[in-house]
Amino acid sequence: MSRPGDSVVEVGEVEVLPRDGRLLGCHLRPLEPDEHPGRGLSVAGWALAEERPVLGIELVHRGHVVARAPVDLPRPDIAALQPQVPHAGECGFKLDLDLLTTAGEVELEARAVLDPLTRVPIARLAARRAADEEAVAVTVVIPCFGQAHFLAEAIESVIAQTHPRTAVLVVDDGSHDNTSAVAAGYPGVECLRQENQGLAAARNAGLARVATELVLFLDADDRLLPEAIATGIAELRAAPSAVLAAGAWRLIGEVGEPLEAEVPRPPRQAYPALLESCFISTPAAVLYRRSLFEAIGGFDPAVSASADYDVYLRAAARNPVRLHGEVVAEYRRHGANMTRDPELIMAAEIAVLRRQEPVVARRPELREALARGIERSRAYHGERMG
């Protein structure tokens, strides 16, 4: 199985910019994969100013600093060339930047930090991760409203995927925080900003931009495990007629700490089990074929609080789905999602369940499962309302 760290980062020609008079000299070069153990892009070099040491080197993408490193590594060769400069012997740097596993090219500018307020451009370069053209392309859509403080972890969990062709689309659903700025801090991440329309509409906006065969919806406060997408792809390959592959998840707390909870086991049959309960608690556990949405449409904003449940039911009612027990996601439990309006959620759940009445009309066992599901929703959310 190919890992992101195994796919080579290709760097185009480095354009050294005219030297600023405040620098005695500088040099930057990308390291070859066998020169550094990490994944992603690594650059090394030196930067020397006469009066005081250069503080650091930054890589900038679309106006946002995406990586930085101090200038403090030993460079005896530069000390020998500049014996009159006392700090010349420690003017080296090494800087690492993780790249998404997509093959898109990223334009970067390197800047020397002379003091807290002064930056000097020293070079431009373009980098891309060579993609495995035989691997299926996947897009991860991350809708985000007011959860910028979690978003970085969600994006980084996608960057960490072992599958070699993965793109990220963040949908900033009218957030008043720095959601768009967080997304911009990750080269290769696309960010779509819209006026606040709710979770279902945000997912649909992202879906409309997806061109890949497979798509996964990751809530901004959840995380994927590194093998999540590779596992989903393997499950779909094992069941070519399945329109989605749904795995298991584990609970984490607000700061990512593990919470005690039994890992859910997949039922033998998806549709009857879904009529009784939405056992797929987080969309992060589901990898979809995009063709499913071409057939059934997207997420219904009229039942936004349970729009994912609605999609699971509509998909499983008439299509094969693949259920597996591999833990592929981390579902975060925190104050905001624990205090959502239980009356609203109950109304949405019951509404999407009642939409299945015509489907189960001639199947007594399914009618009974549906009745149990409606009763379960009333009991569970009714207790929370009490």
C-alpha positions in Angstrom: 0.0 0.0 0.0 1.4 3.4 -1.0 2.0 5.9 1.7 2.2 9.7 1.2 5.7 9.6 2.4 6.6 7.2 -0.4 5.3 9.4 -3.2 8.1 11.8 -4.3 7.8 15.5 -3.9 8.9 17.1 -7.1 10.3 20.6 -7.0 10.6 22.8 -10.1 13.5 25.2 -10.7 14.2 27.4 -7.7 14.2 31.0 -8.7 16.7 32.9 -6.6 15.5 36.5 -6.2 17.8 39.5 -6.4 19.7 39.8 -3.1 18.4 42.4 -0.7 21.2 44.8 0.5 20.5 43.9 4.1 21.7 40.4 3.5 25.3 39.4 3.0 24.2 36.3 1.2 21.7 33.4 1.2 21.2 30.1 -0.4 18.2 27.7 -0.6 17.9 24.2 -2.1 15.3 21.5 -1.9 16.5 18.3 -0.3 16.2 15.0 -2.2 14.0 12.3 -0.6 17.0 10.3 0.5 18.4 13.3 2.3 15.6 13.7 4.9 13.6 11.0 6.7 10.4 13.0 6.9 7.5 13.2 4.4 6.7 16.2 2.3 9.0 19.0 1.1 12.3 19.9 2.9 14.5 22.8 2.0 17.8 23.7 3.5 20.3 26.5 3.1 21.8 29.5 4.8 21.0 33.2 5.3 23.4 35.8 6.7 22.9 39.4 7.6 25.8 41.6 8.8 24.6 43.4 11.9 22.5 40.6 13.6 21.5 37.0 12.9 18.6 36.3 10.6 15.8 35.1 12.8 14.2 32.6 10.6 13.0 31.4 7.2 9.3 31.3 6.2 7.5 29.6 3.3 4.5 31.6 2.1 1.6 30.3 0.0 -1.0 32.8 -1.3 0.0 35.3 1.3 -0.1 32.9 4.2 2.9 31.5 6.1 2.7 27.8 5.8 6.0 26.8 7.3 8.8 28.4 9.3 12.2 27.4 10.8 14.8 29.2 12.8 18.2 30.2 11.3 20.5 28.6 13.8 22.2 25.5 12.3 26.0 25.2 12.2 27.6 26.4 8.9 31.4 26.3 9.4 31.8 26.8 5.7 30.1 30.1 5.8 32.1 31.1 8.9 35.3 30.4 7.0 34.1 32.7 4.2 32.8 35.4 6.5 35.3 35.4 9.5 34.4 39.0 10.3 30.8 38.2 11.1 30.6 36.6 14.5 27.3 34.8 13.9 28.2 33.4 10.5 28.9 29.9 11.9 25.2 29.4 12.8 23.4 30.8 9.8 22.0 27.5 8.5 18.4 26.3 8.4 16.3 23.3 7.4 12.6 23.7 6.9 9.9 21.1 6.3 6.5 21.4 4.7 3.9 18.7 4.5 2.0 18.5 1.2 -1.4 17.0 0.5 -1.3 13.8 -1.4 -2.9 15.4 -4.4 -0.7 16.1 -7.4 -1.6 19.7 -7.7 1.3 22.2 -8.0 1.9 24.6 -5.1 3.7 28.0 -5.6 5.8 29.1 -2.7 7.9 32.0 -1.7 10.8 31.8 0.8 11.4 34.8 3.0 14.1 35.7 5.5 12.9 37.1 8.8 15.3 39.9 9.7 13.3 41.1 12.7 9.8 40.7 14.0 8.5 43.2 11.5 10.8 42.8 8.5 10.7 40.0 5.9 13.0 39.8 2.8 12.0 37.5 -0.2 14.9 35.3 -1.2 13.5 32.7 -3.5 10.5 31.2 -5.3 9.8 27.6 -6.0 7.0 25.3 -7.1 6.4 21.9 -5.6 4.0 19.0 -6.2 3.7 15.5 -4.9 3.9 13.0 -7.7 0.6 11.1 -7.8 0.1 7.4 -8.4 -1.9 7.7 -11.6 -3.3 4.2 -11.1 -4.8 5.2 -7.7 -8.4 6.3 -7.6 -8.8 10.0 -6.8 -10.8 11.0 -3.7 -12.1 14.3 -2.5 -12.7 15.0 1.2 -15.3 17.8 1.7 -15.0 19.5 5.1 -17.9 21.9 5.9 -17.1 24.3 8.6 -19.1 26.9 10.5 -17.4 28.5 13.5 -15.1 25.6 14.2 -11.8 26.9 13.0 -10.2 25.7 16.3 -10.9 22.1 15.2 -10.4 22.5 11.5 -6.6 22.2 11.4 -6.8 18.7 13.0 -9.4 17.7 10.4 -7.3 18.8 7.5 -4.1 17.3 8.9 -5.9 14.0 9.3 -6.5 14.0 5.6 -2.9 15.0 4.8 -1.9 11.9 6.9 -3.9 9.5 4.7 -2.0 6.6 3.3 -3.9 6.8 0.0 -1.8 8.7 -2.5 -4.5 10.7 -4.4 -6.5 12.8 -1.9 -7.8 16.3 -2.3 -9.4 18.6 0.3 -12.2 21.1 -0.2 -13.2 23.2 2.8 -16.6 24.9 2.7 -16.6 27.9 4.9 -20.3 28.3 5.6 -20.3 31.9 6.6 -18.1 31.5 9.6 -17.2 34.6 11.7 -13.9 33.1 12.9 -10.7 32.5 10.9 -11.9 29.3 9.1 -10.8 30.5 5.7 -7.4 31.6 7.0 -6.9 28.2 8.6 -7.7 26.4 5.4 -5.4 28.8 3.4 -2.5 27.7 5.7 -2.4 24.3 4.0 -1.0 24.4 0.5 -3.2 22.5 -1.9 -6.4 22.8 0.2 -9.2 24.5 -1.7 -11.6 26.7 0.3 -15.1 27.7 -0.9 -16.7 30.5 1.2 -20.5 31.1 1.1 -23.1 32.9 3.2 -24.3 30.7 6.1 -26.8 28.2 4.8 -26.5 25.3 7.1 -24.6 22.0 7.1 -26.6 20.2 4.4 -26.3 23.1 2.0 -22.6 23.4 2.8 -22.1 19.7 1.9 -24.0 20.2 -1.3 -21.9 23.2 -2.2 -18.8 21.1 -1.8 -20.4 18.2 -3.6 -21.1 20.4 -6.6 -17.3 21.0 -6.9 -16.3 17.4 -6.7 -15.1 15.8 -9.9 -13.5 12.6 -8.4 -15.1 9.2 -8.5 -15.1 8.9 -4.7 -16.1 11.5 -2.0 -16.0 11.6 1.8 -17.6 14.2 4.0 -15.6 15.0 7.1 -17.1 17.3 9.8 -14.7 19.9 10.9 -14.6 18.7 14.5 -13.9 15.1 13.6 -10.7 13.3 12.3 -9.8 10.5 10.0 -7.5 7.7 10.9 -4.6 7.3 8.4 -5.9 4.2 6.7 -9.5 5.5 6.5 -9.6 6.2 2.8 -7.5 3.2 1.8 -9.8 1.0 3.8 -12.9 2.4 2.2 -11.5 1.9 -1.2 -10.6 -1.7 -0.5 -14.1 -2.3 0.8 -15.7 -0.8 -2.3 -13.4 -2.8 -4.6 -14.6 -5.9 -2.7 -18.2 -4.9 -3.4 -18.3 -3.3 -6.9 -22.1 -2.7 -6.8 -22.0 -1.0 -3.3 -22.7 2.8 -3.4 -20.9 3.4 -0.1 -18.6 1.8 2.4 -19.3 2.6 6.1 -16.9 1.7 8.9 -16.6 2.1 12.6 -15.5 5.0 14.7 -14.2 5.8 18.2 -15.0 8.6 20.5 -12.6 11.4 21.4 -13.1 14.4 23.7 -12.8 18.2 23.1 -9.0 18.2 23.1 -8.7 14.8 21.3 -8.4 12.6 24.3 -9.9 9.1 23.9 -13.2 8.5 25.6 -14.5 5.2 26.8 -17.1 3.9 24.5 -17.8 0.6 22.8 -16.7 0.5 19.2 -19.9 -0.1 17.2 -20.2 -3.4 15.3 -21.7 -3.4 11.9 -25.1 -5.0 11.6 -25.6 -7.9 9.1 -28.1 -5.8 7.0 -27.8 -2.1 6.6 -31.3 -1.0 5.7 -33.3 -2.7 8.5 -30.7 -1.5 11.1 -30.8 2.0 9.8 -34.6 2.0 10.1 -34.1 1.4 13.8 -31.2 3.7 14.4 -28.6 5.9 12.7 -25.7 3.7 13.7 -23.4 5.6 11.4 -22.9 8.5 13.9 -20.3 10.4 11.9 -20.1 11.0 8.1 -16.3 10.6 8.4 -16.8 6.8 8.6 -18.4 6.7 5.1 -16.8 6.7 1.7 -19.2 7.3 -1.2 -19.3 6.7 -4.8 -20.1 10.1 -6.3 -22.5 8.4 -8.7 -24.9 7.8 -5.8 -25.6 11.5 -5.5 -26.1 11.8 -9.2 -28.9 9.2 -8.8 -30.5 10.4 -5.5 -29.5 14.1 -5.3 -27.6 15.6 -2.4 -28.3 16.4 1.2 -31.8 17.9 2.0 -31.5 21.3 3.8 -35.1 20.8 5.0 -33.9 18.2 7.4 -30.4 19.5 7.8 -30.0 18.2 11.3 -30.4 14.6 10.0 -29.6 15.1 6.3 -26.8 12.5 6.5 -29.2 9.9 8.0 -31.6 10.7 5.2 -28.9 9.9 2.6 -28.0 6.6 4.3 -31.7 5.5 4.3 -32.2 6.5 0.7 -29.0 4.8 -0.4 -29.6 1.6 1.5 -33.3 1.3 0.6 -32.5 0.6 -3.0 -28.8 -0.1 -3.3 -26.2 -2.4 -1.9 -24.0 -0.8 0.7 -20.8 -2.2 2.3 -20.5 -2.3 6.1 -17.2 -3.2 7.8 -15.9 -3.1 11.3 -12.6 -1.3 10.8 -12.3 1.9 12.9 -11.6 4.6 10.4 -12.6 7.9 12.1 -12.6 9.7 15.4 -15.9 11.3 16.4 -15.4 14.2 18.7 -17.8 14.8 21.6 -17.8 18.4 22.9 -20.0 21.1 24.3 -21.3 22.4 21.0 -22.5 19.1 19.6 -23.8 17.8 22.9 -26.1 20.8 23.5 -27.8 20.9 20.1 -31.5 21.3 20.1 -32.9 17.7 20.8 -36.4 18.8 19.7 -35.0 19.9 16.3 -33.0 16.7 15.9 -35.9 14.5 16.8 -38.2 16.2 14.4 -35.7 15.8 11.6 -35.0 12.2 12.4 -38.7 11.3 12.5 -39.3 13.2 9.2 -36.6 11.3 7.4 -37.8 8.0 8.8 -41.4 8.7 7.7 -40.1 9.2 4.2 -39.4 5.5 4.2 -43.0 4.5 4.8 -43.8 3.9 1.1 -40.7 1.8 0.8 -41.5 -0.6 3.7 -45.3 -0.6 3.1 -45.4 -4.2 1.9 -42.7 -5.6 4.2 -44.1 -6.3 7.7 -40.6 -6.8 9.2 -39.4 -3.5 7.8 -42.6 -1.7 9.0 -41.9 -3.0 12.5 -38.2 -1.8 12.3 -39.4 1.6 11.2 -41.9 1.8 14.1 -39.1 0.9 16.5 -36.9 3.6 15.0 -39.5 6.3 15.4 -40.2 5.2 19.0 -36.5 5.1 19.8 -36.0 8.6 18.4 -38.9 9.9 20.5 -37.6 8.2 23.7 -34.0 9.2 23.3 -34.5 12.8 22.4 -37.6 13.2 24.6 -35.4 12.3 27.6 -32.9 14.9 26.6 -35.7 17.5 26.3 -36.9 16.6 29.8 
